[in-house]
């Protein structure tokens, strides 16, 4: 296994190090209802994946029973419907007149690889529309029959010409599907406006969300939720969630129904922070504030078991923290933290039907994580597999939560990663802003920042204003409309590294992915002399181009409002200010990117070349926004490292 001594990081070839960090992690695990076996999606070389079964009695992992190449189809997740049968989801993309379209399909397969059947409904030559969404399981227990599930279905109407058998059903509905016999019946009819259904985990749909659309078919950014009382088929008003022009939303957003308590859990605002609420579904709509924080958003429900019951919620301060509502799991979590002191990030991944056996994930900043099996009856726990085999014994760099002062005096939180064994002074350094921009970085393992730390760089990941997780005031008008504030914070992160003596002033670079790539490029527009080299992966480069990419899709009006209109479009588009970027730029982009089209990087490269700048664009054929391919990621890391060293004179 890999160990990178800090003293050698600057002189060793990047190849073996890049290959170890570029290797993808285990995609997903699922436990069978009886707790006897675990289904594991394991990456294969390149961009593929293989489904393999771990038998707990023998302690052995079987051969692959299902595989995908990733070119273009990809296995996304697999879950058990019975002790011997699984439901797997496959995704792919296809080019259309509107641009790249994503498709998903669900299939069922026995645990020995046999009896593979398509679960997603099929269209035919009379269908009047394409079916992109192949459906999702919303209830794994259905009506208690072994192997029966509730699954959403996008109904597509059919032409009536020449037949009396054509279906007029149009919209999202729910079907009960027997994964053994493949028999299916509709439990919720197709509704053209339906966007979401939520079950109670016992086979009954209790919540429905309908989406308002304009006459031209565009999403208006408003979802109206309805609910049912127990044993009642009538829909009653619950809440409305209205998207805000600059991002975020207002209103109670339901996530999960607790059958026993007869409540729905969801998120809503509490004094400018997102909080967790419950609402009673008995007709009274009694509302209860379950969990709130004065400093950060409560953003995640903790659920467990075949019925996905709610057992807690979590939020991120300097580190991710969990508040358990289930007393037994609260006690168990405390015991696990004592048993795994070096792996404080502990997550319940899955459970047997009776919850006596639990599948856990535990990791930290210096441990990419490992999966464990816990038997609550025998009180024995054993490791199943590391999340990243190639880094299982690697020496990684510790991550420290810090704050730095922005130019206007605001204290900006972030995470600093220093090369293991170094004193943290006079280092080559990287500022690494996160993506989306509606996201935030958290404490823990990050393969990109850890790679650069292994190569001798200090890395600072700022949660600039425009990040989520800190309330609406911190989010401002999002990182595009409020780009001057967001990018100024990113630039101030670089200045702080220099002022603290961590970064050598002539060896300061910036690296970013998606919005982070945008921030990396725009940082040089705001302060051309600060960073000496730029690496931008799948970056937004022109806000008007980003708007145009959504024009043929139903969410266009929401994207349009999020980007906004006004002087910031011109001022905040780095491709329109290529003449201000005086340092070398390296761009990476996949040509199947549906988040940010590759045309944005091509535009940036063209504008920089036209302005006499030094730029190189590396295109990855057949890859999307995540560049989910270990060969491509290894090549990207190797090239980025060499580029930074050459640009910074190392």
C-alpha positions in Angstrom: 0.0 0.0 0.0 1.0 3.6 -0.6 3.0 5.7 1.8 4.3 9.0 0.7 7.1 10.4 2.9 6.7 14.2 3.1 10.4 14.7 2.3 10.1 12.8 -0.9 6.8 14.3 -2.1 8.4 17.1 -4.1 10.8 14.8 -6.0 9.1 11.5 -6.5 7.3 10.9 -9.8 3.6 11.7 -9.4 2.5 8.5 -11.3 2.1 6.0 -8.4 0.7 8.7 -6.1 -1.8 9.9 -8.7 -3.0 6.4 -9.5 -3.7 5.7 -5.8 -5.7 8.9 -5.4 -7.3 8.7 -8.8 -8.7 5.3 -8.1 -12.4 5.5 -7.3 -14.0 4.5 -4.0 -16.5 1.7 -3.4 -19.8 3.0 -4.9 -22.4 1.5 -2.6 -23.3 -1.3 -0.2 -26.6 -2.9 0.7 -27.5 -5.5 3.3 -30.0 -8.4 2.6 -33.1 -8.4 4.8 -31.8 -11.5 6.8 -28.5 -9.8 7.3 -26.6 -12.7 5.7 -25.2 -11.0 2.6 -24.0 -7.6 1.4 -24.3 -6.4 -2.2 -21.3 -4.3 -3.1 -20.8 -2.1 -6.2 -17.1 -2.1 -6.9 -15.4 0.1 -9.5 -13.6 -1.7 -12.3 -10.6 -0.3 -14.1 -11.6 2.8 -16.1 -15.2 3.9 -15.6 -17.0 0.6 -15.1 -18.6 -1.1 -12.1 -19.3 -4.6 -10.9 -21.9 -6.0 -8.5 -20.5 -8.6 -6.2 -22.0 -10.4 -3.2 -20.2 -10.7 0.2 -21.3 -13.7 2.2 -20.9 -13.1 5.9 -20.9 -16.7 6.9 -17.9 -17.6 4.7 -16.3 -14.1 4.8 -15.8 -14.3 1.0 -16.7 -12.0 -1.9 -18.1 -13.8 -5.0 -17.5 -13.1 -8.6 -19.3 -10.3 -10.4 -22.9 -11.0 -11.2 -23.6 -7.8 -13.0 -21.3 -5.3 -14.7 -21.4 -2.0 -16.5 -18.8 -0.5 -18.7 -19.6 3.2 -18.0 -19.5 3.8 -21.7 -22.2 5.0 -21.7 -24.3 2.8 -19.3 -23.4 2.9 -15.6 -24.6 0.9 -12.6 -25.6 3.4 -10.0 -27.0 1.4 -7.0 -28.3 -2.0 -6.0 -30.6 -2.9 -3.1 -32.2 -6.1 -1.9 -35.9 -6.7 -2.5 -35.7 -10.2 -0.9 -32.9 -12.3 0.5 -32.1 -13.6 -3.0 -33.1 -10.8 -5.3 -31.9 -7.3 -6.0 -33.1 -4.1 -7.7 -30.4 -2.2 -9.6 -30.5 1.2 -11.2 -28.7 1.9 -14.5 -28.1 5.3 -16.0 -27.0 6.5 -19.4 -27.0 9.5 -21.6 -28.0 10.2 -25.2 -27.7 13.2 -27.5 -30.9 14.9 -28.7 -31.9 18.1 -30.4 -32.2 19.7 -26.9 -28.7 18.6 -25.9 -27.5 15.7 -23.7 -30.3 13.8 -22.0 -30.0 11.5 -19.0 -31.9 8.2 -18.8 -32.4 5.7 -16.0 -33.8 2.2 -15.8 -34.4 -0.3 -13.0 -33.9 -4.1 -13.3 -34.2 -7.0 -11.0 -31.6 -9.8 -10.8 -31.1 -12.9 -8.6 -28.1 -12.8 -6.3 -26.4 -15.5 -8.4 -26.8 -13.3 -11.5 -29.7 -15.2 -13.0 -33.3 -14.3 -13.9 -32.5 -10.7 -14.9 -35.7 -8.8 -15.7 -36.5 -5.1 -16.5 -38.6 -3.5 -13.8 -39.1 -0.1 -15.5 -42.1 0.1 -17.7 -41.5 -0.1 -21.4 -42.6 2.4 -24.1 -43.6 1.3 -27.6 -43.8 2.6 -31.1 -47.1 4.3 -30.3 -45.6 6.3 -27.4 -45.9 10.1 -27.8 -43.0 11.0 -25.6 -39.7 9.5 -24.4 -39.4 8.1 -20.9 -36.2 9.4 -19.3 -37.0 8.4 -15.7 -37.2 4.6 -15.3 -38.7 5.0 -11.8 -37.5 4.8 -8.2 -38.5 2.6 -5.3 -40.2 4.6 -2.6 -41.2 1.7 -0.3 -39.4 -1.6 0.1 -42.1 -3.4 2.1 -45.2 -2.5 0.0 -48.1 -4.6 1.5 -45.9 -7.0 3.3 -45.6 -9.5 0.5 -42.1 -10.8 0.1 -40.4 -9.0 -2.9 -43.1 -6.5 -3.4 -42.2 -2.8 -3.7 -43.8 0.5 -4.5 -42.1 2.2 -7.4 -42.7 5.5 -9.2 -43.6 5.3 -12.9 -43.5 8.0 -15.6 -46.6 7.2 -17.7 -46.3 8.2 -21.3 -49.5 8.6 -23.4 -49.9 6.7 -26.7 -51.2 7.5 -30.1 -54.8 6.3 -30.7 -54.5 6.0 -34.4 -55.4 2.5 -35.5 -56.0 1.0 -32.1 -58.5 1.1 -29.2 -55.9 -0.1 -26.7 -53.8 3.0 -26.5 -53.1 4.4 -23.0 -53.9 8.0 -22.3 -52.2 8.0 -18.9 -49.7 10.9 -18.7 -47.5 11.9 -15.7 -46.0 10.5 -12.6 -47.8 7.7 -10.7 -46.9 4.8 -8.4 -47.1 1.1 -9.0 -46.9 -2.0 -6.8 -44.4 -4.4 -8.4 -43.7 -7.9 -7.4 -40.0 -8.3 -8.2 -40.3 -12.1 -8.3 -43.3 -12.5 -10.7 -43.1 -9.0 -12.3 -46.8 -8.5 -11.8 -47.7 -4.8 -11.5 -50.7 -2.7 -10.6 -51.2 1.0 -10.2 -51.7 2.3 -6.7 -51.4 6.0 -7.6 -52.7 7.1 -11.0 -50.6 9.1 -13.4 -50.9 12.8 -12.7 -49.4 15.2 -15.2 -48.4 17.7 -12.5 -47.1 15.1 -9.9 -43.4 15.5 -9.0 -43.0 13.4 -5.9 -44.6 10.7 -3.7 -43.7 9.8 -0.2 -44.7 6.5 1.4 -44.9 5.6 5.1 -42.6 2.7 4.8 -45.5 0.3 5.3 -46.9 0.3 1.7 -49.1 3.4 1.8 -48.5 6.6 -0.1 -49.1 9.5 2.3 -47.6 12.6 0.7 -47.8 13.9 -2.9 -46.1 16.9 -4.4 -47.4 18.6 -7.5 -45.3 21.0 -9.5 -46.8 24.1 -11.1 -45.8 24.7 -14.8 -46.3 27.5 -17.2 -48.4 27.2 -20.4 -45.1 26.6 -22.3 -44.1 23.7 -19.9 -41.5 25.5 -17.8 -41.3 24.8 -14.1 -42.6 27.8 -12.1 -40.5 26.9 -9.1 -43.5 26.0 -6.8 -44.4 22.6 -5.4 -47.7 22.1 -3.6 -47.7 19.2 -1.1 -50.8 17.3 -0.1 -51.2 14.5 2.5 -53.6 11.8 3.5 -54.9 10.9 7.0 -54.4 7.2 8.0 -56.9 4.9 6.2 -58.2 7.8 4.1 -57.8 8.2 0.3 -58.6 11.9 0.2 -55.8 14.4 -0.4 -55.6 17.4 2.0 -53.4 20.5 1.8 -50.0 20.2 3.6 -47.6 22.9 2.5 -46.1 24.9 -0.4 -42.4 25.1 -1.3 -41.5 28.1 -3.4 -38.1 28.4 -5.0 -36.4 31.8 -4.5 -35.0 33.6 -7.5 -31.4 33.5 -6.2 -31.6 30.0 -4.8 -33.0 28.2 -1.9 -36.7 27.9 -1.1 -39.4 29.0 1.3 -41.9 26.6 2.9 -42.1 23.2 4.6 -40.4 20.6 2.5 -41.5 17.1 3.5 -39.0 14.3 3.4 -40.2 11.2 5.4 -43.4 9.9 7.1 -43.3 8.1 10.4 -46.1 5.6 10.4 -46.1 5.0 14.2 -46.1 8.7 15.2 -48.3 9.7 12.2 -46.1 12.7 11.4 -44.1 13.9 8.4 -40.6 15.2 8.9 -39.3 18.0 6.8 -37.2 21.1 6.6 -38.2 24.8 6.8 -36.7 28.1 7.9 -36.1 29.0 11.6 -34.7 32.5 12.0 -32.6 32.4 8.9 -31.4 28.9 9.3 -32.8 25.6 8.0 -34.3 23.5 10.7 -36.1 20.2 11.1 -39.8 20.2 11.8 -42.5 17.5 12.1 -46.2 18.0 11.2 -49.0 15.7 12.5 -51.0 14.1 9.7 -54.3 13.7 11.6 -56.0 16.8 10.2 -54.7 19.2 12.8 -51.4 19.9 11.1 -49.8 20.4 14.5 -46.3 21.7 13.8 -43.3 20.9 16.1 -39.7 22.2 15.9 -37.6 19.1 16.2 -34.1 20.4 15.8 -32.5 23.7 15.1 -29.1 25.4 15.4 -28.3 29.1 15.8 -25.1 28.8 13.8 -25.6 26.3 10.9 -28.4 24.6 8.9 -29.8 21.3 10.0 -29.7 19.6 6.6 -29.9 15.8 6.8 -32.3 13.2 8.1 -30.8 10.0 9.5 -32.9 7.0 8.5 -32.4 3.3 9.0 -33.8 -0.1 8.0 -36.1 -1.6 5.4 -38.8 1.0 6.4 -36.4 3.9 6.3 -37.5 5.0 9.7 -36.3 8.4 10.9 -33.9 8.0 13.8 -32.1 11.4 13.9 -30.8 14.4 12.0 -27.4 15.9 11.4 -25.7 19.2 10.7 -22.1 20.4 10.0 -20.3 22.9 12.3 -16.5 22.4 12.1 -17.4 18.7 11.8 -20.5 16.8 11.0 -22.6 16.1 14.1 -25.7 13.9 14.6 -28.6 14.3 17.0 -30.3 10.9 17.5 -34.0 10.6 18.4 -33.8 6.9 18.9 -32.4 6.3 22.4 -30.9 2.8 21.6 -29.1 4.2 18.5 -27.9 7.2 20.5 -26.3 4.9 23.0 -24.9 2.6 20.3 -23.4 5.6 18.4 -21.6 6.7 21.6 -20.2 3.2 22.0 -19.0 3.1 18.4 -17.2 6.4 18.9 -15.4 4.9 21.8 -14.6 1.7 19.9 -13.4 3.7 16.8 -11.7 6.7 18.2 -9.7 7.4 15.1 -12.8 7.3 12.8 -15.2 9.9 14.2 -17.3 10.1 11.0 -19.7 7.2 11.6 -22.7 6.5 9.4 -25.4 3.8 9.5 -25.4 2.5 5.9 -28.0 -0.3 6.1 -29.6 -2.8 8.4 -31.2 -6.2 8.4 -35.0 -6.3 8.5 -35.0 -6.7 12.3 -32.1 -4.2 12.7 -30.1 -6.7 14.7 -27.3 -6.4 12.1 -26.0 -3.1 11.0 -23.7 -2.1 8.1 -21.6 0.9 9.1 -19.2 3.3 7.5 -16.4 5.0 9.6 -13.7 7.3 8.5 -11.8 10.6 9.2 -9.7 13.2 7.6 -6.7 10.8 7.4 -8.8 7.6 6.7 -10.9 7.4 3.5 -13.2 5.1 5.5 -14.0 1.5 6.1 -17.2 -0.5 6.1 -18.0 -2.6 9.2 -20.6 -5.2 10.1 -22.0 -5.0 13.6 -24.1 -7.8 15.1 -26.1 -6.2 17.9 -27.0 -9.5 19.4 -23.5 -10.9 19.8 -22.0 -7.4 20.1 -19.3 -8.3 17.6 -18.0 -6.0 14.9 -15.7 -6.7 12.0 -14.4 -4.9 9.0 -15.9 -5.7 5.6 -13.8 -3.6 3.2 -12.0 -0.3 3.0 -13.7 2.4 0.9 -10.5 3.0 -1.0 -8.3 -0.1 -1.1 -5.4 1.8 -2.7 -5.3 4.2 0.2 -6.1 1.8 3.0 -2.6 2.1 4.5 -1.6 5.5 3.1 -0.1 8.2 5.3 -2.6 11.1 4.8 -2.5 14.7 5.8 -4.5 16.0 8.8 -7.3 18.5 8.1 -7.8 21.5 10.4 -10.9 23.7 10.7 -9.7 27.4 10.5 -11.2 30.9 10.1 -9.6 33.8 8.3 -10.6 37.4 8.0 -12.0 38.8 4.8 -11.3 42.3 3.7 -14.5 43.6 5.2 -13.8 42.0 8.5 -16.0 39.0 8.2 -14.6 35.8 9.5 -14.7 33.1 6.8 -14.6 29.4 7.8 -12.5 26.9 5.9 -10.4 23.8 6.1 -6.6 23.7 6.0 -4.7 20.6 4.9 -0.9 20.6 5.4 1.5 18.0 4.1 2.1 15.3 6.7 5.3 15.9 8.6 5.8 19.5 7.4 6.0 22.6 9.6 3.5 24.4 7.5 5.8 27.3 6.5 6.9 28.6 3.1 5.1 25.9 1.2 3.7 25.8 -2.3 0.0 26.3 -1.6 -3.4 25.9 -3.3 -6.8 27.6 -2.6 -9.5 25.1 -3.6 -13.0 26.6 -3.7 -15.9 24.1 -3.7 -18.4 23.6 -6.5 -22.2 24.1 -7.3 -22.0 27.0 -5.6 -24.9 25.8 -3.4 -22.7 23.6 -1.3 -20.0 23.7 1.4 -16.9 21.8 2.3 -16.8 19.6 5.4 -14.1 18.1 7.6 -13.1 14.7 6.4 -11.3 12.9 3.6 -11.2 14.7 0.2 -9.2 12.8 -2.5 -8.4 15.9 -4.5 -7.0 18.0 -1.6 -5.2 15.0 -0.1 -3.5 14.3 -3.4 -2.0 17.7 -3.6 -1.0 17.5 0.1 0.7 14.2 -0.7 2.6 16.1 -3.4 3.8 18.7 -0.9 1.2 21.5 -1.3 -0.8 23.2 1.5 -4.5 23.3 0.6 -7.1 25.7 1.9 -10.8 25.1 1.2 -12.8 28.2 2.0 -16.6 28.2 2.7 -16.9 31.6 1.1 -20.1 33.7 1.3 -22.4 32.1 -1.2 -21.9 28.6 0.4 -24.8 26.8 1.9 -25.0 25.4 5.4 -24.7 28.7 7.2 -28.1 30.2 6.7 -29.7 32.5 4.1 -27.6 35.6 5.1 -24.4 33.7 4.3 -25.8 32.4 1.1 -26.6 35.9 0.0 -27.8 36.0 -3.7 -25.7 32.9 -4.5 -22.2 32.7 -5.8 -23.0 34.0 -9.3 -25.2 37.0 -8.5 -23.1 37.9 -5.5 -19.9 36.9 -7.2 -17.9 39.9 -6.0 -18.4 38.9 -2.4 -17.8 35.1 -3.0 -14.7 35.6 -5.2 -13.3 38.3 -2.9 -13.5 35.7 0.0 -11.7 33.2 -2.2 -8.9 35.7 -3.0 -8.7 36.6 0.7 -8.1 32.9 1.4 -5.0 33.2 -0.7 -3.9 36.3 1.0 -4.3 34.7 4.4 -2.1 31.8 3.4 0.6 34.3 2.5 0.1 36.4 5.6 0.4 33.4 7.9 3.7 32.4 6.3 2.1 29.1 5.1 2.4 29.9 1.4 5.4 31.2 -0.4 4.0 34.3 -2.2 5.4 33.2 -5.6 4.1 29.6 -5.2 0.4 30.3 -4.7 -2.1 28.6 -7.0 -5.8 28.0 -7.3 -7.6 24.8 -8.2 -11.4 24.3 -8.6 -14.1 22.0 -10.0 -17.4 23.2 -11.5 -18.3 26.5 -9.6 -14.8 26.1 -8.0 -13.4 26.2 -11.5 -15.4 29.3 -12.2 -14.1 30.9 -9.0 -10.5 29.9 -9.9 -10.8 31.8 -13.2 -12.8 34.7 -11.9 -10.3 35.2 -9.0 -7.7 36.2 -11.6 -10.1 38.7 -13.1 -10.7 40.3 -9.7 -7.0 40.2 -8.6 -4.8 39.3 -11.6 -1.5 39.1 -9.6 -2.5 37.0 -6.6 -2.5 33.4 -7.9 0.4 32.3 -10.2 -1.4 29.3 -11.8 -5.0 28.2 -12.4 -6.4 24.7 -12.7 -10.1 24.7 -13.6 -12.1 21.4 -13.9 -15.5 21.5 -15.7 -15.8 25.3 -15.0 -18.6 27.7 -15.7 -16.9 30.5 -17.8 -19.8 32.6 -19.2 -23.0 33.1 -17.2 -25.1 33.8 -20.4 -23.8 30.5 -21.9 -24.8 28.7 -18.7 -28.3 30.1 -19.0 -28.5 29.1 -22.7 -27.6 25.5 -21.8 -30.9 25.2 -19.9 -33.1 26.8 -22.5 -34.6 23.6 -23.8 -35.3 22.1 -20.4 -38.2 22.5 -18.0 -36.1 24.1 -15.3 -35.1 27.0 -17.6 -37.0 29.7 -15.7 -35.5 28.6 -12.4 -31.9 28.6 -13.9 -32.7 31.9 -15.5 -33.7 33.4 -12.2 -30.8 31.8 -10.3 -28.3 33.4 -12.7 -30.2 36.6 -12.8 -29.9 39.6 -15.2 -27.9 42.7 -15.0 -24.3 44.0 -15.1 -23.0 41.0 -13.1 -23.4 38.8 -16.3 -20.8 40.8 -18.1 -18.6 41.5 -15.1 -18.9 38.0 -13.6 -18.1 36.0 -16.7 -14.3 35.1 -16.9 -14.4 34.3 -20.6 -15.3 38.0 -21.2 -12.2 39.1 -19.4 -9.6 36.8 -20.7 -7.2 39.7 -21.3 -7.0 40.2 -17.5 -5.8 36.6 -16.8 -2.0 36.8 -17.1 -1.0 33.4 -15.5 -1.0 29.9 -17.0 -4.3 28.1 -17.1 -5.0 24.4 -17.4 -8.6 23.3 -18.1 -10.1 19.8 -17.9 -13.6 18.9 -19.1 -15.7 15.8 -20.1 -17.5 16.0 -23.4 -20.7 14.4 -21.9 -21.0 16.9 -19.1 -24.7 17.7 -18.5 -24.1 20.1 -15.6 -21.7 22.5 -17.4 -21.4 21.9 -21.1 -17.9 21.4 -22.5 -18.5 24.4 -24.7 -17.7 26.6 -21.7 -14.2 25.4 -21.5 -13.7 25.5 -25.2 -14.9 29.2 -25.1 -12.5 30.0 -22.3 -9.6 28.4 -24.1 -10.4 30.2 -27.3 -10.7 33.6 -25.5 -7.4 33.1 -23.6 -5.5 32.1 -26.8 -7.0 35.1 -28.5 -5.7 37.4 -25.7 -2.2 35.9 -25.9 -2.6 33.8 -22.8 -1.0 30.5 -21.9 -3.7 27.8 -21.8 -4.3 24.1 -22.4 -7.6 22.3 -22.5 -7.7 18.6 -21.8 -11.0 16.9 -23.0 -12.1 13.5 -21.8 -14.2 11.6 -24.3 -17.4 10.0 -22.9 -17.1 11.4 -19.4 -19.6 13.6 -17.5 -19.2 16.3 -14.9 -17.7 14.0 -12.3 -15.0 12.5 -14.5 -15.9 9.1 -12.9 -13.0 7.2 -14.4 -9.8 6.2 -12.5 -7.6 6.3 -15.6 -8.9 9.8 -16.5 -8.6 11.0 -12.9 -5.0 9.6 -12.7 -4.1 11.4 -15.9 -5.7 14.6 -14.6 -3.9 14.5 -11.3 -0.5 13.8 -12.9 -0.9 16.5 -15.5 -2.2 19.1 -12.9 0.7 18.4 -10.6 3.3 18.8 -13.4 1.6 22.0 -14.6 1.6 23.5 -11.1 5.2 22.6 -10.5 6.3 24.1 -13.8 4.2 27.2 -13.4 5.4 27.8 -9.8 9.0 27.1 -10.6 9.2 24.1 -8.3 
